[in-house]
Amino acid sequence: MAEDDKTTIGDLLESWEEMETIVGPASSDACSYNDGYVARQAVFCCLDCTPVTGVETAGFCYACSLHCHEDHNVEMLYTKRNFRCDCGTIPHQICNLQEKPGRNDKNKYNHNFQGKYCFCDRPYPDPENTDTKDSEMYQCVLCEDWFHSVHLNNTLPADFEEMICQDCITKYPFLAYYRLQDESVDGVVSSPEKDSAKSTSSSRSVGRNTRKRSSESSLTGPSKRARVCKLPAKITSYGKACFFGENFRSDLCSCKDCVKLYKEKKIEFLTKDTDTLNHYDSQAQDLRKGRENEIDSFMSSISHEARCDVARAIGGLKDVLKTVLGQCIDNDDITPEQVKASFEDLIEKRKKDF
């Protein structure tokens, strides 16, 4: 391995922090199946199990990735909305955490569950593409597939919050109106689906999207629905991937006809602030802070001598981690068994010290 390609302990810890954020509030021991179709959760797929079962599309929760697919070729799919754990619901595959009656008919799948992404239908990371710039990927807020920036048919702005791919914006052209832009929308064409859903006129006033969300802005609820539609009677046929600022969802028109349209197109989740990745990430951060506060509270409740013992134990654990992670970094071929043995040896040595 070249020196520049070596992973540092800092890199590993950063990856762990990212993983912790993605997993969020998910339990490491209890399957999320009983929670139903979770609004948003980390989802995984197993590239070993699905070929054996003959089922191409199945996903499972964080706990099942640890207890039911250990040592398997597991792919983390980041987060998915309204998904229920499939582990144990497909033929010839057993969930070690609980029994489940059958398939989850409301789950939505795409080629991500086969370990493929983007229009190029390639894995991530792609062993045939080592260019870091070309490997950057962004998730579409609608289909939740991931796309390489070089395969999106539009130039990425310097700063944006959410993205809708070219396929999805073609299905929902009215959403292009809210994209980040400095100029007025051009190429206006008639949209039968919008014209039929709304009894609008060309004289209807049109709002303009701004790049920043004001401190007063929030997602508009039913009690604050707009009386005048923000959209023009004729909708732009844009056809390119669209990028949106942090005010995208709060700027969505909330008139009666638009709300009806969101429901008909089954994209009403866009009007919920709890659907955003920012909301999910903030939950994970709050959870982490809560754990830190619990530790601080515990430390303040014990004696000085006990605090010293805890500090020494933590120092010993750091040494163990540093040693084992250092072995992983220096040895390209290190196996899970070797890592486990290293931990056990070092822990036994620490036990003798205490």
C-alpha positions in Angstrom: 0.0 0.0 0.0 1.3 3.4 -1.0 2.0 5.8 1.9 -0.6 8.3 0.5 -3.2 5.6 0.5 -2.7 4.6 4.2 -5.6 5.1 6.5 -4.9 6.9 9.8 -6.5 6.3 13.1 -8.1 9.7 12.7 -9.7 8.5 9.5 -11.1 5.5 11.2 -12.5 7.5 14.1 -14.1 10.0 11.6 -15.7 7.0 9.8 -17.0 5.7 13.1 -18.5 9.1 13.9 -20.2 9.2 10.5 -21.5 5.7 11.0 -22.9 6.7 14.4 -24.7 9.7 12.8 -26.2 7.5 10.1 -27.4 4.8 12.5 -28.9 7.6 14.7 -31.4 6.3 17.4 -31.5 2.8 16.0 -31.0 0.0 18.6 -28.0 -2.3 18.2 -29.9 -5.2 19.9 -33.6 -4.9 19.1 -35.0 -5.3 15.5 -37.0 -2.3 14.3 -39.7 -4.5 12.8 -42.2 -3.9 15.6 -41.9 -0.1 15.0 -43.6 -0.6 11.6 -42.6 1.5 8.6 -40.2 3.8 10.3 -40.3 7.4 9.0 -36.5 7.3 8.5 -33.9 4.8 9.5 -30.5 3.4 8.5 -31.1 0.5 6.1 -28.7 -2.3 5.0 -28.7 -5.1 2.4 -26.9 -8.4 2.3 -25.3 -9.3 -1.0 -24.7 -12.8 0.3 -28.3 -13.6 1.4 -30.3 -12.3 -1.5 -28.8 -14.4 -4.3 -29.3 -17.5 -2.1 -33.0 -16.7 -1.4 -33.7 -15.7 -5.0 -35.1 -12.4 -3.7 -33.3 -9.5 -5.3 -34.6 -6.7 -3.1 -34.6 -6.9 0.7 -33.3 -4.6 3.4 -32.9 -4.7 7.1 -32.2 -2.6 10.2 -29.0 -1.9 12.1 -29.6 -4.5 14.8 -30.1 -7.3 12.1 -26.9 -6.2 10.4 -25.1 -7.0 13.6 -26.9 -10.1 14.8 -28.2 -11.8 11.6 -25.6 -10.9 8.9 -22.4 -11.0 10.8 -19.4 -11.8 8.5 -21.7 -11.4 5.4 -21.2 -9.0 2.6 -23.4 -6.2 4.0 -24.0 -2.9 2.2 -25.0 0.2 4.1 -27.6 2.1 2.1 -27.6 5.2 4.3 -31.1 6.1 5.3 -34.5 5.3 3.7 -37.9 6.6 4.5 -41.0 4.6 5.5 -39.1 1.3 5.5 -39.7 -1.8 7.6 -37.1 -4.4 8.3 -37.2 -7.4 5.9 -34.8 -9.7 7.8 -36.4 -13.0 8.3 -39.3 -12.3 5.9 -37.7 -13.7 2.8 -37.3 -17.5 1.9 -34.5 -19.5 3.6 -33.4 -16.5 5.7 -33.9 -16.4 9.5 -33.9 -13.4 11.7 -32.1 -14.2 14.9 -33.9 -11.4 16.9 -37.6 -12.2 16.3 -40.1 -14.0 14.1 -41.9 -12.1 11.4 -45.1 -13.1 9.6 -44.3 -12.1 6.0 -43.0 -9.6 3.4 -43.5 -5.9 3.8 -45.6 -4.9 0.9 -45.3 -1.1 1.5 -41.5 -1.1 1.3 -40.0 0.5 -1.8 -36.8 -0.8 -3.4 -34.4 0.1 -6.1 -31.1 -1.2 -7.4 -29.3 0.1 -4.3 -30.5 -3.1 -2.6 -28.4 -5.0 -5.1 -25.3 -2.9 -4.3 -25.7 -0.7 -7.4 -26.1 3.1 -7.7 -26.6 5.9 -10.1 -27.5 5.8 -13.8 -24.3 3.9 -14.4 -25.6 1.0 -12.2 -22.2 0.6 -10.5 -21.2 -0.3 -7.0 -19.9 2.1 -4.4 -17.0 2.4 -4.0 -16.4 1.4 -7.6 -13.2 -0.7 -7.9 -12.8 0.5 -11.5 -13.0 4.1 -10.7 -10.3 5.5 -8.3 -10.9 9.2 -9.2 -12.1 10.8 -5.9 -13.8 13.7 -7.7 -15.7 11.3 -10.0 -16.8 9.2 -7.1 -18.7 11.9 -5.2 -22.3 10.9 -4.9 -25.5 12.7 -3.9 -28.8 11.3 -2.9 -32.0 12.3 -4.7 -34.6 13.4 -2.1 -37.4 11.7 -4.0 -36.2 8.3 -5.3 -33.4 8.1 -2.7 -31.0 6.6 -5.2 -27.4 7.9 -5.2 -25.8 9.6 -8.2 -22.3 10.6 -9.2 -22.0 14.3 -9.6 -20.5 13.7 -13.1 -23.6 11.8 -14.2 -26.1 14.5 -13.2 -27.0 16.5 -16.2 -26.5 19.9 -14.5 -23.7 21.9 -12.8 -23.6 21.6 -9.1 -24.0 25.0 -7.3 -21.4 26.0 -4.7 -23.9 25.4 -1.9 -27.2 23.5 -1.8 -29.2 21.4 0.7 -31.1 18.9 -1.4 -31.1 17.4 -4.9 -33.7 15.9 -7.2 -32.3 13.8 -10.1 -33.3 14.4 -13.7 -35.6 11.4 -13.9 -37.6 12.5 -10.9 -37.8 16.2 -11.9 -39.2 15.0 -15.2 -41.9 13.1 -13.3 -42.6 16.1 -11.0 -41.9 19.2 -13.2 -43.6 21.6 -10.9 -40.9 21.1 -8.3 -38.3 22.7 -10.6 -39.9 26.0 -9.9 -38.3 25.9 -6.4 -34.8 25.2 -7.5 -31.9 27.4 -6.7 -31.8 30.1 -9.4 -31.0 33.7 -10.0 -33.0 34.1 -13.2 -36.6 33.5 -14.0 -37.8 30.1 -15.1 -37.6 29.8 -18.9 -39.0 27.3 -21.4 -42.5 27.4 -20.0 -44.8 24.8 -21.4 -48.3 23.7 -20.6 -48.6 20.9 -18.1 -51.9 19.0 -18.4 -51.5 17.3 -15.0 -51.1 20.7 -13.3 -53.8 22.4 -15.3 -56.3 19.7 -14.5 -55.4 19.6 -10.8 -55.6 23.4 -10.5 -58.1 25.9 -11.8 -55.5 28.6 -12.2 -55.0 31.6 -14.5 -51.9 33.2 -15.9 -52.6 36.3 -13.8 -52.1 34.4 -10.6 -49.4 36.0 -8.5 -46.1 34.1 -8.3 -43.7 34.0 -5.4 -39.9 33.9 -5.8 -37.6 31.4 -4.2 -34.9 32.8 -1.9 -31.6 31.2 -1.0 -31.8 31.6 2.8 -34.5 30.6 5.2 -35.5 33.4 7.5 -35.7 32.8 11.2 -39.5 33.1 11.0 -40.0 30.6 8.2 -41.3 27.1 8.9 -43.2 24.4 7.1 -46.7 25.6 6.5 -49.3 23.5 8.2 -53.0 23.1 7.2 -54.0 26.1 9.4 -51.6 28.4 7.5 -52.3 27.3 4.0 -51.8 29.8 1.3 -54.9 31.2 -0.4 -53.0 32.2 -3.6 -50.9 29.6 -5.4 -47.2 30.3 -5.8 -46.9 28.4 -9.0 -47.7 29.8 -12.5 -50.5 28.2 -14.5 -48.0 26.8 -17.0 -45.2 24.7 -15.5 -41.6 24.6 -16.7 -40.4 21.5 -18.5 -36.9 21.6 -17.1 -35.5 18.1 -17.5 -32.3 18.6 -15.6 -31.2 17.6 -12.1 -32.3 20.4 -9.7 -30.6 21.7 -6.6 -32.4 23.3 -3.7 -31.5 25.5 -0.8 -32.4 25.1 2.9 -35.7 26.9 2.3 -37.0 24.5 -0.3 -39.5 22.7 1.8 -40.8 25.7 3.7 -41.3 27.5 0.3 -43.5 24.7 -1.2 -46.9 26.1 -2.0 -49.5 25.1 0.6 -52.6 26.1 -1.3 -55.4 23.5 -1.3 -54.7 22.4 -4.9 -51.0 22.0 -4.3 -51.6 20.0 -1.2 -54.0 17.8 -3.1 -51.3 17.4 -5.9 -48.7 16.3 -3.4 -51.0 13.6 -2.1 -51.9 12.4 -5.5 -48.3 12.1 -6.5 -47.4 10.5 -3.1 -44.8 13.1 -2.3 -46.5 14.7 0.7 -43.5 13.7 2.8 -41.8 16.8 1.3 -44.0 19.0 3.5 -42.8 17.3 6.7 -39.7 18.7 8.4 -39.2 15.4 10.1 -38.4 13.8 6.7 -35.3 15.9 6.1 -31.8 14.5 6.6 -31.0 17.5 8.7 -33.7 16.6 11.1 -32.4 13.0 11.3 -28.8 14.2 11.8 -29.9 16.5 14.6 -31.6 13.6 16.3 -28.4 11.7 16.3 -26.4 14.7 17.6 -29.0 15.1 20.4 -28.7 11.5 21.3 -24.9 11.7 21.4 -25.1 14.8 23.6 -27.6 13.0 25.9 -25.1 10.1 26.4 -22.3 12.6 27.1 -24.5 14.3 29.7 -25.3 11.0 31.3 -21.6 10.2 31.6 -20.9 13.7 33.1 -23.8 13.2 35.6 -22.4 9.7 36.6 -18.9 11.0 37.0 -20.0 13.9 39.2 -22.0 11.4 41.4 -19.0 9.2 42.3 -16.0 9.7 44.6 -12.7 11.2 43.5 -11.0 7.8 43.8 -13.6 6.2 41.7 -13.2 8.9 39.0 -9.5 8.2 38.9 -10.2 4.5 38.4 -12.6 5.3 35.6 -10.0 7.6 34.0 -7.3 4.9 34.2 -9.7 2.3 32.6 -10.6 4.7 29.8 -6.9 5.4 29.2 -6.3 1.6 29.0 -9.1 1.2 26.5 -7.6 4.0 24.4 -4.3 2.1 24.4 -6.0 -1.1 23.3 -7.9 0.7 20.5 -4.7 2.4 19.4 -2.7 -0.8 19.3 -5.4 -2.9 17.5 -6.3 -0.1 15.0 -2.6 0.4 14.3 -2.3 -3.3 13.5 -5.2 -3.1 11.1 -3.7 -0.1 9.3 -0.2 -1.7 9.0 -1.5 -5.1 7.9 -3.5 -5.2 4.7 -4.4 -8.8 5.2 -5.4 -8.8 8.8 -8.5 -10.9 9.5 -11.4 -10.3 11.9 -10.2 -13.3 14.0 -6.8 -11.6 14.4 -8.4 -8.4 15.5 -10.6 -10.2 18.0 -7.5 -12.1 19.3 -5.6 -8.9 19.7 -8.4 -7.3 21.7 -8.6 -10.4 24.0 -4.8 -10.5 24.6 -4.6 -6.8 25.4 -7.7 -6.9 27.7 -6.3 -9.8 29.6 -3.1 -7.8 30.2 -5.1 -4.8 31.4 -7.1 -7.0 33.8 -3.8 -8.0 35.5 -2.8 -4.4 35.8 -6.1 -3.7 37.7 
